[in-house]
């Protein structure tokens, strides 16, 4: 009786860990998709690439903390793509 109870408890824990792992993988996929979208938006120079570069430089000067975070995110994304 005690062994059966222990097996059921372990099975329950296994299911809980599996669900947590599944949800974590989905969250990571969402982060990777978001980083990819940010990276693609930065890389897309549009019809006027020189103007895009000008605006990006100006924005980097005006909002350095945001761009530091964006650069960190795109670095992580690029590193992940290479793995």
Secondary structure as UniProt FT lines:
FT   HELIX           2..43
FT   TURN            46..47
FT   HELIX           49..62
FT   HELIX           64..82
//
